Amino acid sequence: MMKTWKKIYCIVFFAAALIPLLGMAAGKNVGSAEKRRLAEFPAAVTEGKLNIDYLSQLGDYFQDHFGFRDEMITANSLIRSRALLTSTVDTVIQGTDGWLYYRDSLPDYQGTELLSDRSIFNLAHTIRMTREILFGRGIRFVFAAAPNKNSLYPENMPYYDAMVIDRSRNLIRLQDKLKEMGVPYADLDAALRGRDEVLYHARDSHWNNMGAAIAADLIMQAAALDHTDFSQEKYQVRKDFSGDMDQMVYPAAVTPEEEIRFEPGPSFDNQSEIEDYFAPRVETVKEGHPGSLLMFRDSFANALIPFLSDGFGHALYSRGIPYQMNFIEQTGADCVIIERAERFLPETAQNPPVLETPLLFFETEPVKDSKEELLDAEIFRQGLLYGIKGRIPEGKLETEDRIYIRINGKTVHEAFPTDLKTEDAVYDTGFCLYVPETELDLTKGNNVEVIIFSRNELYVVQEGSLTWEEEER
């Protein structure tokens, strides 16, 4: 009798194990609900050589295409979410009442990885410098940060609330610093907070179309541009939206959500064929309409694009980092917008725009404070410009000291203050400067002086020679 049960168990076990293969052979391997590129079937020979990674690539292919994959993932997710209130996807937090949150917003929510005061200054001053440079060229500039979903709607966060260390938020601290500096910005947090209607999707990481319409209206107001406030227009509510996190966690059982559909909605034309607004580069045109927009953005702008495109004759939306400001010349943009999600502010502090800062002249010669060597410094190329970056030793820089670079004893520019990420750490004493090729000697070493303006005095805190390495050309 025991042997019979063992045989039955083995048959059932191997039959279950074969289901994915059988389903794969029968074409039950769609996996199309996930918004990512699935692994392709590998070639045993590539470019005339044996593919030594063939087996591992084959494993990746099977993992993405095995039969009934979506159904199995969904079943596992349903069991875990209802029994343990946890998600099977590492990047997603299972909230209460069916809400889902991105895990990478957790440090902001708990206050565990707050930026230093110097980092907040770095980001705020970089925004101020960018605005001043563009304003001097007759170009409007707006900075806007989209609040994390759990910043506005924390009530459905699970047990993580007990782990909150600090209620401070990088976004609010940044906006306070911008306000102190007199730098205008679009306060999306204040515009979206405390409203009667819910403006974010429960099973998506972004705002709904009403939230996007309110954000677009505020951004256009900040730019002082005429526009249609679509948040005041007529709309219908349709249950036809599928959330990004819902598709990740429950690919075979996505729950449609309500979405706002404005009628009539924004009007414009896509300049090129695009699959969706998350493409790296999106261009739109509106014939007979004035103005040209250049926007650097993340996925929150997917829903903004229609509303903003309605207000410009031409618009270019770029997801590239760092921000290539030479696109201004290519597009003739007279308005530049930078939009970033709250959770990406630390990354933003590490990536100043690729923008040449004006030449400066010192009325008095800076004091030679020391002969410190340059730290983590290099010359690199970024598009049509050359960058110089490095960091100042700890203890040499106060919270709001400004940084200048003198090259070969001739030209002086203010550098963007940055958070410099190295292999070992992130330092809030970094700097980054972009200059044209004419200011550097690309065949020999360049004398670089790092000068800080501290307590109303100029000090040379670092000096050394930097060469653009041959292999980087």
N, C-alpha and C positions, 0 to 999 in steps of 0.2 A: 504493500500500500504506500509506504514511504517513498519507494522508488518511483511510483506512478506520479505522485505529487511533485517530485523533483523534476521529472520529465515535463510535466505540464508547466511548471514554473519556468524552466529553461526555454520552452517553446514560446510562452507569452513574453518573456524578457527579450529574446532575440527578434520576435515579431515586432515588438514595440520599437526596438532599436533600428529595425529596417524601415519603419514608417517614413522617416525623413528622406531616405534614399528613394523609396518607392514613390513618394509624393513628388520628389524632384524629377523623377523620370516621367511622371504624369503631368508635369508642368505646374505643380502646386508650389511654386517658389517665387511668387511675385515680389514680395518685399518692397512694394512701391510706395507704401504709406510714409516711410521715413524720408525726410528731406536731406538726403546725403547721397553721394555717389557710391554705389555698391561695387565690391571687388569684381574685376573682370576675370574671365577664364584665362589662366596663364599659358604662355607658349613654352614648350620644352626647350626650344632653341631660339635664341634672340641674337640678331646680327651675326649669324653664323657660328655662335658659341653656345655650348650647353648652359642652360639656365640653372645655376646652382641653387637658386632660391625657389625652384619649381614647386617642391613639396610644401614649403611654408605658404607660398602664394595659393596653392591649391587648397590648403586648409582655410585660408582667408575666404576663398571663393565659396567653399562649402558652407562656412559659417554665415555668409550673407545670403545664400541661395537654397539652403536645404528645404525640403518639402514641409509645408504647413508651418513655416518659420513664424509668420505673423501670428498665427493662431496660438502657437505654443508660448511665444513671448507674452501675448495678451493674457492667456490663462494663468501663467506664472505671476504676472503683474497684479491681476485681480485677487489672487490668493494672498499675495504678500500685502497688498494695500488694505484689504479688509480684515485680515487676521492680525497683522503686525503694524499697520499704519506706516509702512516703509515702501520705498520705491525700488524696483529692480534695476533702474537706470541710475548710474552713479551721479550723473549731472542734474538729476531732478529730485526735488523734495516732495513727498506726498503730504499734502495738507489735509485739513478737515473739510467736510462738505464738498468733496470732489475737487478742491483747488490744488493746483500744482505750481511749484516755484522752482526757479533755477538755483542750483546749489552754489554757484559762484557769487550769488548775492548775499550769501550767509555771513561773510566777514563784515560787510556793511551793516547787516541787521544786528549782529552780536557786538559790533564795535571791537573786534579782535585785531584788526589790521588797519587802524587809523593812520592816515598820513601824518607825518611830523608837521610842525608849524612851518618849517623851512620848505617842505614839499608843497604845502598849500600856497606859500608865497611864490614858489617856482611856477606853479600852474597859473596862478592869478596874474603874476607879472608877465608871463609869456602871452597870456590873452591880452593884457593891456598893451604890450609892445606890438602885437599883431594888429590890433585895432588902430593904434596910432600910425603905424606904417601905411596901412591901407587907407586910412582916412586922409593921410597926406597925399595920396594918389587919387583922391576923389571917389573911393570905393566904400560902400556901406559894409559894415561888419556886425554880425550877431553871433554870440555864443549861447548855446542852450544845452542843458543837461536833462535827459529824461529820467525821472525818478524810478528806482527799482520798484517792482510790483509790491514787495513786502514792506517797502517804506510807506506806501499809501494804504495798503490793505494787509495789515499784520494779523488781523483777527483769525485768519485761517491757517496761520503758521502752527505747526505741531509743537512738541515739547521743547523745541529750541529756545523758546522764550525764556525758559528758566536759566539758560546759559548766557543771557545778555550780560556783557561786562560793562559796556559804555554806551549810553544813548546818543552820544555825539555822532554826527554823520559828516563824511567828507564833503558831500554836496552842500550842506548848509554852511559849513565852515568856509568853503570856497566862495559861496555867494556872499557871505559876510565880508570876506576880504575884498572881493570885487566892489562891493558897495562902499567899503572904506576907501578904496582907491579911486572911486568915482567912475568906475567902468560900467556902462550899461550892459545888461544881459536880459535874456528872456527867462523869467522865474517860472518855469513849468511846474515846479513842486507846489508853489502857492496857488497857481491857476487850477490845478487838478485836485487839490486836497479838500476834503470836507464837503464835496458836492453830494447832492441827493442820489444822483445816478452813479452806477459803477462804471468806471471808464477804462478798466482793464479786463481782459478776458480771464476767466477762471482757469482755463486749461492751456493757455498760451502765455508767453512771457511778456507780451506787449500790450499796449493800449488798444482799445477798439477804435472804430472810425470816428466816434464822437470825441474820444480823448485826443485822437490825432487832429481833428478839426479845431478843437480848442487850442492845442499846441501850435498849429499852423497859424492861427489867427494872432496869437501872442507874438510869435516870431516875426510875422509881417508888421505888426504894430511896432516892435522893437526896431525894425529896419525903417520905420516911417514910410511905408509903401502902401499905395492904394490897393485894395484887394477885396474879395468877397469873403465874409465871415460865414463859412458853411455851417458852423455850429448853430446858426440862427435860421438855417434853411429847412424846408420840409424834408421829411425822411420817412422811410418804412423800416420796420424791424423784421428781419428774416432770420430764420434758424438754419443758416447755411455756412457757418464758419467752422473750420477744423483747426484746432490749436496745435502749435509746433510741438509742445511737450506731450500733448495727448497722443500725437502720432508716434512719438518716440516710445512711450510707455505702453500704449494700447493700440498697436498698429492695426489689429483686426477688429477692434471695437471702439473706433473713434466716436466720441459723443458730440454731435453738432451743437454749436453754441449760437446764441443770438448775435446778430451783427447789424449795425446801423447802415442803411443804404440811402444816401441822399438822392433825391429826385427833383429836378435834374441835378446831376453831380458836376464835378469839375470837367472842363473841356480843354483838350490839348491833343497833340499827336506824338507818339513815340517816334524818335528820329531813326531808330534802328530796331531790328528784331530782337526782342529779349524774352526769355522764358518767364521771368518774374522780376519784381523790383529789388530782389536781393543780389542781382547781378553786380559784378565789381564796378561796372560803369553803365550808367543809364543817362540817356539824353532825350529831352523832350522839346517840342517847339509848339508855339501858338502863333499862327500867322497874324500879322497886323498888330501884335501886342508889343509894347516897349519893354526894355529891361532884359538883362542877362544874369542868370544866377549860377554861381559855383558853390556847391555844397559838399562838404566832407562829412560823412555820416556813417552810422552803423545800422543795424536791422530795425531800430525804432523808426527810422525814416521811411521804411517800406510803405507805411500807411500815410506818411506825410507827403510823399511825392505827388500824388494827384492834386492835393490842395495847393501846394506851392507852385506846381507847374501851371496851374490855372492863372497865376499872376505874373508870369514872365514869358517874353517872346522866345527865349531860349534858356534851357537849364541843363547843367551837367552835374550829376550826382556821382561822387567817387567814394569807394570804400577803402582806397589805398592809404597806407600809413608808411612813412610820415606824409603829411599833407603837402602835395606838390603845388605850390603857389604859382609856378610858371603856367599852370592851366589858365590863369587870369589872362595872360597875353594870348593864349591859343583861342580862348572863347570870347574875349572882350567883355568879361564879366564886370558888372558895376555893383554887384552885391555878393558877398561871401558869407556863408553860414557854416559854422562848425556845430554839429550835434553829436553828443556822446551820451551813452547810458551811464547812470550813476556808478554802476559797478566797474566801469572802464576808466574812471578818473585816475587811478594810480598808473595805468598804462599811458594815459594821455600826458601825464607829467614827465614821462620818459621820452616823449616823441614830439619835440617842437616842430613847427611848420618849416618846410624848406623855403626860407625867405631871407633875402639879403637885408641886413640892417644898415641904417645910414652911417656914413663916415662921421667921425667925431674928432674934435681937437681939444686937447687939454690946455687950459690957461696956465696951469702950474704943473711942473714935473712931479710925477708920483714919487713917494718915498720908497726907497729900496728897503723893504721890510726884512727880506731874507733872500737866500739863494736856494730855496726849495726846488727840487726837481719836479718836472711834470709827472703827474700820476695818471695811469690808464689813458694816456693821451695819444691821439692819432690824427692823421689827415686822411680823409676819405672823399670819394666822389659821390654826389647825389644829383643825378640829372645833369643840368648845365652848370651847377655850382660845386664848389669844394667845401667840405665841412671840416671843422677843427673841433674836437671834443676831448674832454678830460674831466678831472675832478680836483677840487681844492682840498688840502689836508684838513682833517678834523681839527677844530679849535681855531681855525683861521677865518671862519665865516660866521657872522651873526645872522639872525633870522631873516632880515630884510636887506642885507648888503647886496649891491648890484655888482655885476661882473663885466669887465672890459678886457678885450684882447688887442694887443699891439703886435703887428706882424712886421718883422725885419726893421723895427725902429721907425716905421713910416706910417702905415695906416692903422687907425684905431676904430673898433666897432664895439657896441655893447653886445654881449653874448646872451642868448636865451639861457636863463637858469633852469636846470633840469635835474631830474632824478636819474643818475647814471647806473644802469644795470650791468654788472660784470658777472663772470662765472661764479663768483663767491658771494656777492651781496648786491644790494641796491643802496647807493649813496645819494643823499639829498644835497650834496655839495657839487653836483655836476654842472657842466656848461656845454653849450653847443653853439657854434657860429658858422654861418654860411657866407662865403665870399666868392667873387669871380676868379677865374684862373689868373687874371692879370696881377693879382695881389700876391701870388705865390711863385716861388721858384720850384718847379716840379722836377728839376734835375739835381738840385743841391738841397742842403738842409735849410730850414726856415727858422729864424729866431722868433720864438713865441714868448711874449710876456703876458702873464695873467695878472690883472690889476683889479682890485676891489675898491669900491667906494664905501667906506665905513666910518661912521661918526664924523661926517663932513670932511674926510681926508681920503686921498688916493694912496694906495699902497700896492707895490709890486710884490706879490706873494709867491709867485712861481716864475721861473724862467728856464728855457731850454730850447734845444733844437729838434725840430720835427721834419722828417723826410717822408715824402710820398713814395712808398715802397714800389719797386718795379713790378712786382707780381700783382699789384692792385690796379695797374693800368689797363 
